[in-house]
Amino acid sequence: MLPRRYPTHVGFDTFGMFAQLNQFISIAAFFSFAFQLLFVFNFFYSIWYGRRMKELNPYHANTLEWTTPLRPGHGNWPELGEHGDESDTDKIKEEETYRK
């Protein structure tokens, strides 16, 4: 909140009202940086030492991305089948009947 070339707000009464805001922003920036470091550490730790996926679909989801093999080749899927929730299929059928 200070102009660029003022090193501190102490000598200027005009900028004194920004002292608490400046302190808050400095603390928030410190915590943001600390959490970014935690994220980067967790990211690389998970890549190198994390558990490997043993099951193809651990969440038992029925969407297409969970049908890819653990080591996908070119094209990812040998053939595309029907996937999705039955309620989604019902909604599509209802929309098609309204269009007619």
Helices and strands as residue ranges (DSSP letters): G 13-18, H 19-49, G 64-67, H 86-99
